[in-house]
């Protein structure tokens, strides 16, 4: 195969996995805009609605780490194709759901199959492109992430408003069928297979412990309000902590025994990875609260149509995409961590502006009056979403790319699921259990403001956590950007992995990577 043909193949492969990732991200937010239509058609309660959104995030979060490791073991292309096939089939079942129970069940299935597909996206990118090109590629990926996260409401609004073939909300799921089938067929032809360099084993005990811990934490948050916040919910959340502690202890023992843990705990010794994980967890909480509350506020509280509510988000979408491209290409190479921190503060400023607008105009607020806070929030979000993924993966050895990307996506979804669960407290907790029809607008407006204060507080926590990130840009080679001759950080990590693999078989391949950074550099010399 010629070099030009090989180059063309990898860019087509990039387009395929990005479209799949976009499909997943849109599917997370597209549901929000159709909530009133789903409720009217199926009779779903608000608790069921939380499960339609939060159930997907929960299943997604529980399966992501396992999905990433399965790709490392059995092949990332193979797992991607299995995942996209299952996601497409689950989408069809969601579109055919006869009631809220079936819809919740099929959304859980959809989240589980997405957990097989999504971790392979970053792994395939990581394995397909050399270190010097990954900065540009991850910048493109970040822009797609931002666009997918915020364009879902508009797509959902159009599909719901058009009421295609009298199907009401169902096309929001059925639209995945042609996209998924095309991705499956093209992926078989253009994506190259890759696996971990070492023979790894699936850690079933680790899978079980991680799944139980996440379920014990997130289920009571989502179900607690409906059940009246019973004692078992608090006990379950408290009990998740020793389960996670047991998980960590077991993973350490598994690493010493055969070098095939579910989670490479040595990754957390890399400052950029550990700090980025914490940032994404908190950021996911903020987004989980905002997007669901925002939709309920506009459509139920203000009584807007899906199309009016979806169109209101257009300035947000444009701002996110614009800031994402500017962040990676211009700002981060020059200002480093300060760009991410500015993004958190700008987004928080947009939230505070939104609170002021909601207070000032009440139920008479118009879409154009929401434009300013949404643009400010979108600019802040765009400054964060594009560079953060590259920063987190920068120093990850290639053979653990699946495990690392699974962790990244897991904490994003855990944060999102936590945020959706906290809607019971931040939003519904600010309203009476029974609201008179004539007071719905006022009640939902007050609850929206209450929830937005939560979002602002979480964004402040994101800002503070970002002080643990590297000061300068390391994700795509700050030295190269500045004209320096130093080796990019990620290539150094690749050398570490290769040297570790050359060690005698009785020593775990990750042993060298587990040492502090200064010791690793000395070892290379």
Buried (B, 14 or more C-beta within 10 A) or exposed (E): EEEEEEEEBBEBBBBBBBBBBBBBBBBBBBBBBBBBBBBEBBEBEBBBBBBBBBBBBBBBBBBBBBBBBBBBBBBBBBBBBBBBBBBBBBBBBBBEBEEBEBBBBBBBBBBBBBBBBBBBBBBBBBBBBEBEEBBBBBBBBBBBBBBBBBBBBBBBBBBBBEEBEEBBBBBBBBBBBEBBEBBBEBBEEBBEEBBBBBEBEBBEBBBBBBBBBBBBBBBBBBBBBBEEBEEEBEEBBEBBEEBBEBBBEBBEEBBEEEBBBBBBBBBBBBBBBBBBBBBBBBBBBBBBBBBBBBBBBBBBBBBBBBBBBBBBBBBBBBBBBBBBBBBBBEBBBEBBBBBBBBBBBBBBBBBBBBBEBBEEEEEEBEBEBBBBBBBBBBBBBBBBBBBBBBBBBBBBBBBBBBBBBBBBBBBBBBBBBBBBBBBBBBBBBBBEEEBEEEEBBBBBBBBBBBBBBBBBBBBBBBBEBBEBBBEBBBBBBBBBBEEEEEBBBBEBBBBBBBBBBEEEEEEBBBEBBBBEBEEBEEEEE
